Amino acid sequence: MKKLFAFFKLVRWPNLLITALMMSLVCHSIMGVESSIGFTLLIISMVFVVAGGYVINDIFDSEIDAFNKPDKVIVGKIFTERQCKVFYWTLTIIGLACSLAASLIICGRRFIPVFSFMPLLACLFYSYSSRYKREPVIGNLIVSLSVALAVFLPWISQVLSMLGDEQMIMENQEWMRVTLRIVLIYTVFAFMMTLIREIVKDMEDVKGDGRFHCRTIPVVWGMNTAQIIVIALSFVTCFMIWNAAGYFNGLGFKITYYMLYYASGLFVLMVIVNNLMSLITKSGRTEKQFRMQSMWLKLSMLIGVLSMFFIK
């Protein structure tokens, strides 16, 4: 039982649930697509590939994690590295197989564009863990793009499935226009929130990352610069959230408006205030403080995801 709990912790099961929920809400609430085997397999494929990405990340980061979070280490402590590699390949192969099946069901002979997203994502996760996580900016961008892809993939899959049927495309032009705008709003929201959270997590782990020569933003450019970047990105994100909330209010989605405007905006503002106070007073730069900011950002993102439910 202990190993079962450790496995679910290794694959970050809460994050996987959020990913599955996010894709499901895009399909059903925004796009209005009925439940189907194709889209269910597409969601499963994303969950398995992302789970594999978490495992390979922990394999490459085992030494750093042993320094930063010695009580939470799984690779080399509960599971051997070899066992974790078996987990990684099993999860990734199942994810790619589900992606292939989903692409064939949704798009038929035009399956390659949809299917190609998943091998690309798996390669990005491996490249991130083995190399780019230790480089400034690019590692953060890879993670942010992968989360944004989970929002955008259901929409592009549905549109690609219509290619070749001119009548269907003509009948659904208005649907494509409105849903694209909404999906892009949530795609950008997911990208920005993840990017900010990744930089905050780098600030939380700055001691261990510096010790093991990881060239993250706070290590290379300093904590002051990292916090200024977080503040700037948070201001931009707040502006976009409030503009998006106004757009949804205009469409009559009142609950979505309130959830985005007040709830999501509030937690992002808390990140801005905390980092501003830290810059001014030169205090509050503790792991606990940055961990709290990371939790606020995750909660803000969860509220944003749940706000999709009220788009009908």
N, C-alpha and C positions, 0 to 999 in steps of 0.2 A: 504493500500500500504506500509506503514511503517513497518508493521509486516511481510509482504512478503519479503521485503528487509532484514529485521532482520533475517528471517529464512534462506535465502540463505547465509547470513554472518555467521550464526551459523554453517552451514554444510560445510563452507569453499569452496564455489563453484569453485573458481579458481583451488584449489588443486584437486577437483573432475574432472574437465575438463582435467587437466594434466594426472590424472590416466587413464581416458577413452582414451585419445589420445595415451598414452604410450602403453596400451594394444592393441589398434587398430593397431598401427604401428608394434608391434611385430607380430600380426596375418598377416597383409597384406604385409608389406615391407620385414620383415625378413623371415617369414615362407611361404609367398606366398599363404596363405589360402584365398579362396574366401569368400565373405560375406555370412553368414548363420545365421539362427535363433539361433542355439546353441551357437556360439561364441558371438553373440550380447547379448544374455541373460547372458552369463558369464561375460561380461564387465559390464552390468547393475547391476548384483549381487554384483560385487566388489565395484561399485560406491555407492550402497545403504548401504552395510555393513560398508564401510569406513565413509560415512556420519553419520551413527549411532554412530561410534566410536568417531567422533568429538563432537557429542551432549553429550554423556555420559562423555567425558572428561571435557566439560565445566560445567556439573552438579556438578561433584566432585571438580572442581577447582573454583567454583563461589566466594568463599571468597578470594582466592589468586588473582584471576583476578580483584576483586573489589579493591584490594590494588595496584596491578601492573598496571592495565589499567582501571581505574574507568570510563573513557569515552566510553569504548568499551564493557562494560558488557551487556550481553543479558539475561542470566539466572537470574531470580529474579527481573529484571528491565523491560524488554519488554515482556518476557514470564515467567510464574510462573514455579517453579521447576516441578510441576506436569505435566504441559503442555509439558515441555521438555522431561520428561520421556515417555510420550505418543509418542512424535516424535521419541525417541530412539527405542522403541519397534516396532513401525510401520515400520521404515526404516530397522531395522535389520531383522524383519520377512519377509518383501518383498524381501530383499536381499537373505535370505536363501531359500525362495521359488523359486526365479529366478535361484539360484545356483542348486537346485535340478532338475528343469526343464532342465537347460543347460546340466547338467551331464548326464541325461537320454537321451537327444537328441544326444550328442556327443559320449558317451561311451556305451549306451544301458544298458545291464545287468551288465556291469563292471563299473557302475556309482559311486560306493561308494568311491574309492580313490580320485576322482576329487571333489566330493561333500564334503568330509571330510575337505578339506582345508578351506571352508568358515565358518562352525561352530567353527573350531579351531581359525580362525582369529577373529571372534566375541568374543570368550572367552578371547583371548589375549588382545583385546581392553578394555574389561571390567576389566580384572585383572590389566592392565597397569594403567587405570584411578583410580581404587579404591585403589590400593596398590603400584604397582611397579614404578609408576611415581615418588614416593617419595623416591625411593631407588637409590643409585648410580649405574651407568652403565646399569643395567638390563632393566630399563625403556627405555633408549636410544636404546638399542639393539632390544627391541620389536618393536618399531616404525620403525627402519631401516629394520628389517626383513619383516615387513608387506608391505613396499614399494617394497622391492626386490621381494616379492612373486607376486606382480602385474605384474612384468616383466616375471617371470618364469612360471606362471600358464598357459598361453595359449599354451606354448610349451609342457609342461608335459601332458596337456589335449589332445593335438593332438596325442602325442605318445601313450598314454594309449588307445586312440580310435582305434589304429592299432593292439593292442594285440589280439591274436587269429587268425590273418590273416598273416601266415608266408610269403606268396608271396608278400604281400604289404610291409612287413618289409624288405624283401630282396631287393625289388625294390627301397626302400627309404633309404637305409643305408647311402649313400653319403649325401643325404639331411639332415638326422638326425645328422651326424657328423659335417657338416658345420654350420647348424643352431644352434646346441647346443653350439658350441664355441662362436658364435656371441651373442646368448641370455645370456650366462654366463658372457660375457664381460659387457653387459648392466645391468645384475642383480647385479654384484659386484659394478659397477659404481653407481647404484641407492642406494645400501646399504651404501657405503662409504660416498657419498654426504649427504645422510640423517643423518647418524651418526654424521658427523661434524656439520651439521646445528642444530641438536638437542642439542649438547653441547654448541654451540654459543647461542642458545635461552635460555639455562639454565643460561649462564653468563648474558644475558640481564635481566632475571627475578630473579637474585640472591637475591635481597633485600626482595622481597615478599616471595620467597621460604624459605629463612632463618627465616623469621618472623613466618611462619607457619610450621616450623620443617620438611621441605622437605629435604631429604638427597641426593641432587643432587651433581654432581662432584665438581662444584665451592664452594658449601656450605661445603661439607665434607673435601675436599682436598685443597681448596683455589683457588683463581683466577689464581695465577701463574701456578699451576699444570694444571688447566683446559686449559689455553692458550698453555702450552707446549704440551699437548695432541692434541689440535686442530692443532698446527703447524706440529707435527709428522704425524698425520693422513692425513693432507693436502699434505705433501711431498710424502707420499706413494700413495695418490690418483693421484697427478700430474704424478708420475712415471708410474702408471698404465694407465692413460689417454693417455700419449704420446706413450707408447708401443702399446696400442690398436689402436691408430691413425696410427701408422706404419703398423700394421697388415692390416687395412682397405685400406691403400695406396697400399699395396702389392696385394690386391684383385682387385684394380682398382676403388675403391670407393673414388674418389678424393674429392668430396664435403664433405662427411662424415669425411674424414681425416682432412680437413681444419677446419671444425666446432669443432671437438674434440680437435685438437692440439692447435689451436690459441684461439678460443673463450672460450671453457670450461677451458682450462689450465690457461688462463689469469685471470679469476675471482678467481680461486683457489689460484693462486699466490698472488692476492691482499689480500686474507684472511691471507696468510702466512706473507706477508710484514707488514700488519696492526698489527697483534699480536706480531710479533718480535719487532716492534717499540714501542708498548705498554709495552712490558717486559723490554726493555732497558731504556725507558724514565720514566716508572712508571706513564704514563698518557694515556688518550684516552680510559679509561674504562667506557664509558658512555653508557646508554641505546641506544642512537642514533647511536653510533659507532657500537655496536653489531647488532642493527637492520639493519644497512647498510650491514654488513657482511652477515647476513641471507639472504638479498635480492640478494646479489651477488651469493651466493650459489644456491638459487632458480633459478636465471637466468642461471647459469651454467648448472644446471640440465635440465632446459627447452631446452637449446641449444643441450644438449646431446640427449634428447628425440627426438627433431626435426631432428637430424642427421640420425635417423633410416629411415626417408622418402626417403633418397637417396641410400639406400641399395636395389638393385634389382637383 
